[in-house]
Amino acid sequence: MQVILAAALPVLLAVLLGYFIAITNRPFDKKTITFLVGMIGTPVLIFYNLSHTTVDPKALAVVGGATFIAILFFLIVGAIVLKITGLPYSVYLPSLSFPNTGNLGLPLSYYAFGEVGLNYAIAIFAVVAISNHTIGQTISAGTGKWRTVLSNPVIPAVILGIIVFAFQLTLPVWLDNTLEILSGLTIPLMLLMLGTSLATIPVTTISRSSWLSLLRISMGMAAGFTIAELFGFTGAAKGAFVLQCSMPVAVYNYVYSQMYEKDPEEVASFVVVSTVISVITIPMLLAILT
């Protein structure tokens, strides 16, 4: 129980702080924070942790491959369910397929499984983020946005981090310390952003969002445990993989639904309700995994 509290409570309290900031109309420049997290903090966090990881690069590659298999599973199962229910793919399929492995999954993996768990979680996040910006955006918009994807700093951060680690390169101390400081701002800002987003996203269709949220989380758990078993994951690798697969809907899916006018109110409800449900499911998962 102490491990669960140590992992889940800091995340929950930081999200609640962001929520409180939003509902009390405190100053919070979302555009600036989004820029800091997306264009600076997250790429630096990825690069810094990959370049310093003690995890076998082959193990990280295997986890990345397993993540892509999980995404394919989510896409297929989600498409089948939406076909049966008659719900539009462009509205719901991205939300069913791409979980919140960033501003919720990364801190949870870190607090639950330490630096090693964070390294695995970053590999998973990189695959999900790239897939969401390509496959997810294509589903929402109907066209690929390849220039946007290629300009995303996450991709060079992954490549450079792997190169530094693979060739055992040593960065200047001043640069390494700078990157450590910048990487440290990412997780707190991610959690505050999630809290402010939840406070400002409208909730409309509770009943539909509830069963879709249960589907998102339950098929994430099913895929997480099954694929982890097939690949022989243990310890931090298994914990981070199952946890990341079982996250609620990523907020970015709401951004895309707004961008392409695909019922953003429906997707908003999906994001909020799935996140609220995860407050119950995450401690249950941590009790099994830790």
Secondary structure, 3 states (H helix, E strand, C coil): CHHHHHHHHHHHHHHHHHHHHHHCCCCCCHHHHHHHHHHHHHHHHHHHHHHHCCCCHHHHHHHHHHHHHHHHHHHHHHHHHHHHHCCCHHHHHHHHHCECCCCCHHHHHHHHHHHHHHHHHHHHHHHHHHHHHHHHHHHHHCCCCHHHHHCCCHHHHHHHHHHHHHCCCCCCHHHHHHHHHHHHCHHHHHHHHHHHHHHHCCCCCHHHHHHHHHHHHHHHHHHHHHHHHHHCCCHHHHHHHHHHHCCCECCHHHHHHHHCCCCHHHHHHHHHHHHHHHHHHHHHHHHHHC
